[in-house]
Amino acid sequence: MEDRDVLFGGVDIQLPCESLKRVLFQQNGDRKDRDPSCVLLDVREEWEYRYVRFPGSLHIPLSRLPENLERIPSDRLVIVYCHTGIRSLLACYLLRQNGFLNVKNLEGGIDAYALKVDSRLPRYRLEQGRRPPEAVLLANAKGESMHLPHPWGEGVTEEISWV
């Protein structure tokens, strides 16, 4: 038994990134509808969230998660993700300790999803000293909004506006 399994009471909370598309969307004829029974929780920092995210994600950085637990529906599956799956694993532990029983960690995070499932999603790596890459900072600073390809629909874009 791995340490992570002991932390979670023997429950496997890992969700392979290849399974995310299947979990989040129901096939409804030719149309794909988001599964209303799950919540995507992004625990990354604001600059990461601005650069790339899954549409419809609830954004609460890990550092602010303890005081924002009431924002997370406890009656639905909560799929937590970050960049590589480490911060989200910590978030899953915190959620489980606070009574959230239906929690999954996106294994490998959004970076693994971009590598294995949808190459249209932009990727990034932290620079030395854990700074955001210059390209990410420039993309964040471009204008009032930008359009990103929607990872689950051809020709659909998501507009991201920031304050």
Backbone bond lengths (Angstrom), bond angles and torsions (degrees), N, CA, C in turn:
res aa  C-N    CA-C-N  psi(-1)  N-CA   C-N-CA  omega(-1)  CA-C   N-CA-C  phi
1 M - - - 1.444 - - 1.528 108.63 -
2 E 1.316 116.94 130.21 1.458 121.22 -179.38 1.520 110.32 -77.45
3 D 1.354 115.95 158.46 1.462 121.08 178.47 1.519 111.47 -54.86
4 R 1.321 116.51 -39.91 1.461 120.65 -177.50 1.521 110.42 -63.97
5 D 1.351 117.85 -36.45 1.463 121.29 178.49 1.525 111.16 -66.47
6 V 1.336 116.85 -35.75 1.458 121.20 177.34 1.528 109.51 -66.32
7 L 1.340 116.56 -42.75 1.460 120.78 178.90 1.518 112.36 -58.44
8 F 1.311 116.46 -33.04 1.453 120.86 -175.31 1.528 112.18 -105.53
9 G 1.319 116.80 24.24 1.458 120.79 175.40 1.513 113.87 64.27
10 G 1.318 116.77 33.45 1.461 120.60 179.12 1.519 114.09 79.96
11 V 1.329 117.47 3.24 1.465 121.75 -179.81 1.522 109.09 -89.99
12 D 1.325 117.16 129.80 1.465 120.75 175.85 1.518 108.16 -81.98
13 I 1.310 116.77 113.05 1.460 119.56 -177.36 1.525 112.83 -100.50
14 Q 1.336 118.09 -1.29 1.458 120.61 -177.10 1.526 111.25 -74.71
15 L 1.325 115.59 133.22 1.456 122.81 174.33 1.522 107.29 -113.72
16 P 1.328 118.19 113.02 1.474 119.22 178.34 1.530 110.32 -59.12
17 C 1.326 116.29 140.31 1.461 119.47 -175.92 1.529 111.80 -61.02
18 E 1.327 117.18 -27.46 1.459 119.86 178.62 1.531 111.54 -66.37
19 S 1.320 116.77 -23.03 1.470 121.24 -178.52 1.523 112.98 -86.08
20 L 1.315 118.15 -14.25 1.458 120.60 -174.14 1.526 112.12 -59.96
21 K 1.300 117.29 -45.51 1.465 120.79 -178.32 1.532 110.48 -58.63
22 R 1.306 116.54 -42.33 1.469 122.29 -179.86 1.527 111.43 -67.28
23 V 1.326 116.29 -39.01 1.460 121.07 -178.17 1.530 110.75 -70.69
24 L 1.321 117.12 -40.00 1.456 120.55 -172.68 1.518 115.09 -81.05
25 F 1.299 117.68 -26.19 1.455 118.98 -173.67 1.508 111.95 -125.39
26 Q 1.316 114.21 137.76 1.452 121.42 176.53 1.525 107.49 -102.36
27 Q 1.299 116.63 138.58 1.454 119.93 175.79 1.523 107.71 -79.18
28 N 1.307 116.49 124.81 1.459 122.61 -178.29 1.531 106.90 -127.57
29 G 1.319 116.58 79.15 1.459 120.18 -172.55 1.513 108.97 70.42
30 D 1.329 116.46 -126.63 1.464 121.18 177.72 1.525 111.94 -88.34
31 R 1.321 116.85 -7.48 1.448 122.50 -175.82 1.524 110.95 -100.81
32 K 1.309 116.14 145.37 1.463 120.87 175.20 1.517 107.87 -107.51
33 D 1.323 116.16 126.31 1.454 121.64 178.45 1.520 109.11 -112.07
34 R 1.319 116.32 142.04 1.455 121.19 176.00 1.523 108.70 -65.07
35 D 1.283 116.04 135.54 1.454 121.48 178.36 1.527 108.70 -72.42
36 P 1.344 118.07 115.17 1.461 120.23 -177.03 1.531 113.40 -73.04
37 S 1.322 117.00 -7.57 1.462 118.86 -177.73 1.523 112.87 -84.54
38 C 1.338 119.13 1.46 1.463 119.92 178.01 1.524 112.03 -130.27
39 V 1.317 113.32 155.64 1.459 123.10 178.70 1.515 107.00 -122.35
40 L 1.324 116.62 132.36 1.463 121.15 173.10 1.523 107.83 -95.60
41 L 1.312 117.06 123.51 1.461 122.16 -179.24 1.524 109.26 -113.66
42 D 1.324 116.22 116.05 1.459 123.57 179.14 1.525 107.74 -96.84
43 V 1.342 117.58 118.68 1.466 121.40 -177.19 1.531 112.47 -107.57
44 R 1.335 116.68 19.27 1.464 120.65 179.29 1.529 110.70 -82.84
45 E 1.315 115.73 174.80 1.462 121.74 178.06 1.529 110.16 -75.68
46 E 1.332 115.01 163.69 1.473 121.39 -176.03 1.528 112.82 -56.69
47 W 1.338 117.84 -43.85 1.462 119.75 -177.56 1.520 111.19 -64.04
48 E 1.328 117.52 -33.33 1.463 120.99 178.07 1.525 110.23 -70.70
49 Y 1.315 115.27 -42.57 1.461 121.65 -179.68 1.522 110.55 -62.61
50 R 1.329 116.91 -39.48 1.470 120.68 178.39 1.521 111.60 -65.35
51 Y 1.311 116.89 -34.23 1.463 121.20 -173.99 1.520 112.19 -76.05
52 V 1.319 117.59 -45.82 1.472 121.22 -179.82 1.525 108.36 -155.65
53 R 1.327 115.54 139.20 1.454 120.42 177.75 1.519 109.07 -161.37
54 F 1.328 114.86 163.50 1.448 120.31 173.28 1.531 107.67 -82.80
55 P 1.317 117.82 135.62 1.466 120.34 179.73 1.525 111.70 -57.28
56 G 1.311 115.02 139.57 1.458 120.63 176.52 1.515 114.93 78.87
57 S 1.327 117.40 11.36 1.467 120.48 -179.75 1.520 111.31 -73.08
58 L 1.313 115.23 145.65 1.460 122.28 170.33 1.524 105.62 -88.07
59 H 1.336 117.24 124.37 1.460 120.85 -176.17 1.518 110.37 -105.81
60 I 1.332 115.33 114.47 1.471 121.90 173.23 1.530 106.02 -139.61
61 P 1.352 117.93 106.66 1.468 119.14 178.90 1.531 111.30 -55.95
62 L 1.310 116.30 146.31 1.462 122.13 -178.46 1.522 111.95 -50.68
63 S 1.330 117.62 -40.58 1.468 121.16 -177.75 1.528 112.17 -64.63
64 R 1.338 118.10 -22.14 1.466 121.22 -179.40 1.526 112.70 -108.73
65 L 1.319 116.75 7.48 1.461 120.21 -177.02 1.533 113.47 -65.20
66 P 1.346 120.31 -44.86 1.471 119.41 -176.66 1.533 114.26 -55.48
67 E 1.326 117.49 -37.82 1.464 118.96 -178.41 1.531 113.26 -89.46
68 N 1.321 117.60 4.41 1.464 121.03 -179.39 1.525 113.74 -123.68
69 L 1.313 117.38 19.23 1.464 120.95 -177.65 1.526 112.55 -60.27
70 E 1.324 117.15 -31.00 1.467 119.95 -178.39 1.528 112.69 -67.58
71 R 1.318 118.03 -16.35 1.468 121.75 177.95 1.529 112.31 -77.21
72 I 1.317 117.06 -13.82 1.464 122.01 -174.97 1.524 109.67 -99.10
73 P 1.334 117.98 122.52 1.472 119.31 178.43 1.522 110.78 -64.49
74 S 1.327 116.45 125.99 1.465 120.14 -177.78 1.524 112.28 -88.44
75 D 1.325 116.98 -6.96 1.462 120.49 -177.16 1.532 112.72 -98.01
76 R 1.339 116.64 8.26 1.469 119.87 -179.54 1.522 110.12 -128.07
77 L 1.322 115.99 162.20 1.462 121.18 173.87 1.524 107.93 -64.56
78 V 1.334 116.99 128.50 1.465 122.28 177.60 1.522 107.36 -109.77
79 I 1.332 115.86 116.00 1.467 121.70 176.70 1.522 106.56 -102.63
80 V 1.323 115.36 114.39 1.462 121.62 -175.16 1.526 108.69 -99.17
81 Y 1.346 115.69 136.98 1.470 118.36 176.47 1.518 111.12 -141.99
82 C 1.320 113.29 157.10 1.459 122.38 174.33 1.528 106.37 -141.62
83 H 1.302 118.00 -153.35 1.465 121.01 -178.68 1.524 111.50 -73.26
84 T 1.340 117.43 -51.58 1.471 120.11 -175.65 1.523 114.47 -124.05
85 G 1.320 118.04 1.99 1.456 120.92 176.21 1.516 115.71 98.56
86 I 1.322 117.99 1.69 1.467 120.48 -178.33 1.523 111.09 -86.70
87 R 1.336 116.97 -52.53 1.473 119.42 178.19 1.523 110.60 -62.64
88 S 1.318 116.93 -37.00 1.470 119.50 -179.55 1.524 111.10 -67.65
89 L 1.328 117.72 -31.70 1.461 120.38 175.78 1.537 110.24 -64.95
90 L 1.335 116.32 -41.37 1.466 120.26 175.29 1.522 110.84 -62.88
91 A 1.331 116.55 -40.44 1.468 120.85 178.16 1.524 110.70 -63.27
92 C 1.325 117.24 -39.81 1.469 120.84 177.86 1.525 110.30 -61.14
93 Y 1.313 116.57 -41.90 1.459 120.51 178.55 1.535 109.99 -61.40
94 L 1.324 116.37 -46.39 1.462 120.96 178.80 1.530 110.88 -60.76
95 L 1.325 117.23 -43.60 1.460 121.17 179.45 1.524 111.10 -63.46
96 R 1.314 116.82 -45.20 1.478 120.31 179.13 1.529 110.97 -61.17
97 Q 1.321 116.17 -40.14 1.462 120.39 179.17 1.528 112.34 -66.28
98 N 1.329 116.39 -18.32 1.459 121.54 -179.27 1.522 112.73 -109.18
99 G 1.326 116.39 24.09 1.451 120.73 170.98 1.512 117.23 91.39
100 F 1.325 118.93 2.89 1.466 121.77 176.36 1.528 107.34 -85.02
101 L 1.303 117.06 107.58 1.459 120.89 -174.56 1.522 113.47 -92.72
102 N 1.318 117.50 -24.79 1.454 121.54 -176.32 1.530 109.38 -103.31
103 V 1.338 115.49 76.16 1.461 123.02 -173.98 1.525 109.53 -125.78
104 K 1.327 116.07 136.37 1.469 121.93 175.27 1.515 109.37 -129.91
105 N 1.321 116.24 146.33 1.457 123.51 176.75 1.522 108.75 -105.37
106 L 1.339 117.11 125.56 1.467 119.76 177.04 1.523 108.13 -69.96
107 E 1.309 115.73 107.56 1.463 122.48 -175.85 1.527 110.52 -62.47
108 G 1.320 116.09 121.73 1.460 120.87 179.86 1.516 113.60 84.59
109 G 1.329 117.30 -6.45 1.457 121.95 175.99 1.517 114.44 68.35
110 I 1.321 114.57 -167.54 1.459 120.69 -177.75 1.527 111.09 -67.87
111 D 1.333 117.05 -24.84 1.465 120.30 178.25 1.529 110.80 -67.06
112 A 1.326 117.24 -44.61 1.468 120.69 177.61 1.526 110.42 -65.66
113 Y 1.326 117.05 -36.60 1.462 120.78 178.37 1.535 109.69 -62.07
114 A 1.326 116.29 -43.36 1.464 120.46 178.99 1.533 111.16 -64.79
115 L 1.317 117.30 -37.19 1.469 121.17 179.54 1.524 113.02 -71.98
116 K 1.323 116.75 -44.19 1.457 121.08 -170.74 1.523 114.65 -95.76
117 V 1.345 117.30 -27.35 1.456 119.52 -170.49 1.525 113.03 -117.48
118 D 1.316 118.19 -48.57 1.465 120.41 -173.50 1.522 110.93 -138.08
119 S 1.317 116.10 97.07 1.463 121.43 -176.78 1.526 112.82 -71.03
120 R 1.330 117.82 -6.79 1.474 120.16 177.75 1.523 112.28 -73.78
121 L 1.318 117.17 -19.52 1.463 119.89 179.50 1.522 110.08 -73.75
122 P 1.335 117.72 132.63 1.472 119.09 178.36 1.524 111.03 -68.34
123 R 1.330 115.46 146.08 1.460 121.64 179.47 1.517 109.20 -115.34
124 Y 1.323 116.48 159.27 1.458 121.53 178.36 1.517 109.04 -150.92
125 R 1.315 115.82 160.46 1.463 123.25 174.03 1.521 106.91 -135.14
126 L 1.318 115.72 144.88 1.454 119.36 177.27 1.521 109.76 -71.49
127 E 1.331 116.08 140.48 1.458 120.97 176.72 1.520 108.95 -81.79
128 Q 1.318 115.74 170.55 1.458 121.01 -179.13 1.523 109.48 -52.91
129 G 1.304 116.96 137.27 1.448 121.43 -176.97 1.517 111.92 83.84
130 R 1.354 117.75 12.67 1.466 124.85 177.86 1.528 112.69 59.40
131 R 1.340 115.84 38.67 1.460 121.15 175.83 1.520 110.07 -93.80
132 P 1.334 116.80 149.51 1.464 118.68 173.94 1.522 110.21 -63.28
133 P 1.321 118.43 144.54 1.458 120.92 176.78 1.530 110.80 -62.46
134 E 1.324 116.95 148.67 1.464 121.25 -179.62 1.528 111.52 -57.26
135 A 1.330 117.56 -38.58 1.469 120.69 -179.45 1.529 110.85 -61.78
136 V 1.317 117.07 -36.86 1.463 121.11 178.95 1.521 109.99 -69.51
137 L 1.331 116.82 -43.03 1.462 120.33 178.90 1.525 110.83 -62.94
138 L 1.329 117.02 -39.91 1.465 120.42 177.81 1.517 111.07 -65.38
139 A 1.329 117.29 -42.51 1.463 120.81 178.38 1.522 110.49 -63.19
140 N 1.326 117.53 -37.53 1.458 121.77 178.13 1.526 111.27 -66.41
141 A 1.324 116.73 -32.24 1.463 120.63 -175.39 1.526 113.03 -86.40
142 K 1.325 119.38 -9.29 1.463 121.85 -176.80 1.516 111.22 -71.53
143 G 1.308 116.18 107.49 1.461 121.25 170.08 1.514 115.58 56.73
144 E 1.324 114.78 -166.28 1.452 122.90 -177.00 1.519 112.19 -83.88
145 S 1.314 116.56 -30.38 1.463 119.19 -177.65 1.514 109.22 -154.28
146 M 1.311 115.28 166.67 1.461 120.67 175.62 1.513 107.93 -147.76
147 H 1.293 116.37 159.59 1.455 120.49 -179.87 1.525 108.99 -107.49
148 L 1.315 115.23 133.03 1.454 121.24 176.65 1.515 108.29 -117.43
149 P 1.324 117.83 146.48 1.465 118.45 175.77 1.522 110.01 -63.69
150 H 1.294 115.21 136.78 1.461 120.66 177.16 1.525 106.28 -74.90
151 P 1.343 118.63 124.69 1.460 119.32 -172.72 1.523 114.93 -67.71
152 W 1.333 118.45 -10.38 1.460 118.19 -177.41 1.513 113.85 -124.34
153 G 1.293 118.59 17.53 1.453 118.35 179.28 1.506 111.15 -151.88
154 E 1.304 117.33 126.67 1.454 120.95 178.79 1.520 109.02 -68.85
155 G 1.314 116.01 132.10 1.442 120.93 177.18 1.516 114.99 76.91
156 V 1.328 117.52 -0.28 1.462 120.63 179.64 1.518 107.52 -98.20
157 T 1.307 116.45 133.65 1.472 119.23 177.28 1.506 109.24 -122.07
158 E 1.292 114.22 156.63 1.465 120.86 176.00 1.505 107.14 -112.29
159 E 1.319 116.88 128.21 1.454 119.47 176.53 1.517 108.63 -89.30
160 I 1.300 115.41 129.99 1.461 121.00 178.77 1.524 107.07 -111.70
161 S 1.298 116.08 120.40 1.470 121.39 176.13 1.510 107.72 -115.05
162 W 1.285 115.97 141.61 1.458 118.53 176.85 1.504 110.16 -127.49
163 V 1.307 112.90 156.47 1.464 120.60 -175.82 1.508 109.41 -90.73
